[in-house]
Amino acid sequence: MDELVEAVRGARTDGLTVKPVGTGHSFTAAAATDGLLIRPDLLTGIRAIDHAAGTVTVEAGTPLKRLNAALAREGLSLTNMGDIMEQTVSGAVSTGTHGTGRDSASLAAQITALELVTADGEVLTCSRERHPDVFAAARVGLGALGVITAITFSVEPLFLLQAREEPMPFDRVTAEFDELVAENEHFEFYWFPHTGNCNTKRNNRSLGPAAPPHPVSAFIEDELLSNGLFQVVNSLGRAVPATIPAIARISSRALSARTYTDIPYKVFTSPRRVRFVEMEYAVPREALVDTLRELRTMIERSPLRVSFPVEVRTAPADDITLSTASGRDSAYIAVHLYKGTPFRAYFGAAERIFTAHEGRPHWGKLHTRDAAYFAAAYPRFAEFTALRDRLDPERTFANAYLRRVLGD
């Protein structure tokens, strides 16, 4: 900690900018700098677990996969998490990483306290009781307010989730979307463009017993089909785009229905080995169906060939200043393309649809929005920028990305 404080103070004295970096999973240049880049390799591990309070305090550079495994050994778990767990805890919360949930979604919403080194080298411990304005903003702070050094999460006794994965027609999913969200603790689905097919996933708590996927079937579904074969067909689609609609029809039927029960992180997360680029927007939940139908119509009427499924998730409203779910129940629509595929036409057309529905882009994924847009999209945007002016008036933590999305 002392070394980090001195590094921040020294950089400020020398007129250098400072940016902490995680594992590099963001598609944006949120952590880029030509100044001092702080790697969190030595800021890892569990500081404290309080079973009575239901909290864990973890060093900021700890990968989520290490946190999840450590909690499971203690008979504990986070309430919700995203699709992958390779990121550091600080990088994940700072960009608004989320899962899907009727009552819970983002990692940042599970934070009860955090420790932050500010531009002048002060170490702030923030919570709802201490520095509540900083706490409200820094949970999804984009690295603009300081360097997070530790995070305290709310945790609960380890539980089981039953996952039910099932193909479902696009028209049924959209017609029954509200019911599917209301009836399940965690609902998400993938729509395969150029088809009328979706793959749905419903995760709900279970009294057990645990019934994880059989190793052979798990290998076939999660590695052979979802990664190995998917890699091959995407490579073919990139080389011969005309084959993509046919490939999509085959891919959408390749995954079969299955049900399994396991501890949370083994259900929420899955291996993602196929490389891609991604844009994701949060729209008001009531606008999801119209937005998705417009996206489908746009693809059908265009010459675009989209080989990757569109992912849809949900989140309840939260009180975090720049969370994509701040102040409103939200639905997330993520569009992807295979690495090396020209993406600007597809993402640009999708972004026009998303922004027409008051969409807010994921802070760590591709988008073209700027501070003027965010000032209108976030009712508390001025609150965040005023806090930034107070904590970092000399812009020690600024970079080109932050200047675009937050202003100078």
C-alpha angles and dihedrals in degrees: 000000000000090000091052093048091051091047092053093046092046093049091050091050090050093048094247126141120235128215128175114214131201127191096313099250095136118100091209126075092246092136100036119122142154088211130062115337113199117206116199098214093123095040094079138118142055115299098186144345118206108192093182094052093037096234140124124199113206135181112256097243096054112122114238091236090060092047092050093049093046092050092049090054088055092048092252139114144183112253095236139358143177132264097273135033106200095103127095114254093244094048092048096051095039092061096040101254110189144171127207127279148146092221104014136024124143127068090223091059088061093058117110098176141358138192119226134185108213129207093269092052096257116146110222124193106203132193139138087284101038120052091343093179091057091044092053092052106032096058086077097018103144088222088286099118103045145298114305110221103174139011131200114209130192109241136181138203112292112270139181127250125202112213119203114189116188138163113241134175117259092236092054094047093051094043092050098033096116092049093047091052093046095047097049132058090217122018128171138153143192122220118202110219116231088033139073091230133111135179112219130200124198118186119189134164116266136197087219157177100220111247108176119187115279108261092241095048090043090053091049095047102035103032111019099039105022095041116010101040091033089056091052096048092046090052089051092047092051091051095043109022092182089071094059100090091052091045090050091054091051094044093050090057098042097081114074131204115275140166127204139159127217144135114300105262091049090055102037097047132053137177114274110192101152110093119230146152119244145196121189130183132187114219128181104282092238089058096054100095095047091046093050093046090052090050090052092049091049092053093046093051095045134072089242119130111203117191099176125075122246112242123215125192137158140222136186120240117277136189100238111126099232101018111132086234094048109144098348142069104252144198122204125217116191123190121194140183130193116264113275094023115123103253109173097090094050097040092044093052091045092048091054089056093046095049091048085063096050092263124181116207123228107260093228099045133073119287140136101223125127140198094279090057094046092049087063096037096052119051090202097045093112089052090058095046091047090054089048090053089053098045099036110021092156092049095239089162097043128118136163094278094052092046088056098046100033103025128236 
